[in-house]
Amino acid sequence: MNRQIFDTDSDVVRRVVETAHWADMDDSERIRDIYYYVRDKIPFQFNKRESLRASDVLEMKSGSILGKSVLFKTLLEASDILSRFRAVLVGKQMFAGLPRSFRFNTLPEKMISCWIEVFSDGKWLVLDGMAYDKAYSEGLFRCAGNHSGEYVGFGAAVFSKDVLISPWNGKHRFFQRAAVKKDVGIVEDFDWFFNEYRKAIRSFSALTSGYTRKRMEEIRSIP
């Protein structure tokens, strides 16, 4: 499963790594560049054909939090950056506002999600947020308006809306922590993970409707 999902040797992954010249950068610059590549070159979207293989996410040119996290880890690994995959359970309220109410009601109370942690300057850093492309993050920020405190909904869950548009400063970066209900932990056995949470992953099918896609585009176009 690991090799099938994190397919670092696929032609499309190798082409992206070579074209970006990440091998010529120092580790910090490389991490930052890969982060922004995954964030902005692959728009945030829930696809009807939800393949989690990194090469498929690249070819579909869009991906969910889970799919883009797999891609991020794959590109990091292909660029000799040590990373790890942390799974979490988040409250379904994090996705409020995206599906129609009757679809939202069918979602389990706790949804499986994840983020990637990278080893940089001798320590592990949480580097969440690459799933939310710049236009989507800026739309969420404008959607939040004068909101203060926690902002939860439309696929994100932050303690302060400012994180939605602030650049990565080399420290921990969280986009979902305000919705975390349980830390599943660092995943090393992905066969176990995808088998154990197969049903939970399939529940995201409720977010693949045309209505949800339209809502996400409306967020991106908020003036």
Secondary structure, 3 states (H helix, E strand, C coil): CHHHHCCCCCHHHHHHHHHHCHHHCCHHHHHHHHHHHHHHHCCECCCCCCCCCHHHHHHHCCECHHHHHHHHHHHHHHCCCCEEEEEEEEEHHHHCCCCCHHHHHHCCCEEEEEEEEEEECCEEEEECCCCCCHHHHHHHHHHHCCCCCCEEECCEEECCHHHHCCCCCCCCECCCHHHEEEEEEEECCHHHHHHHCHHHHHHHHHHCCHHHHHHHHHHHCCC
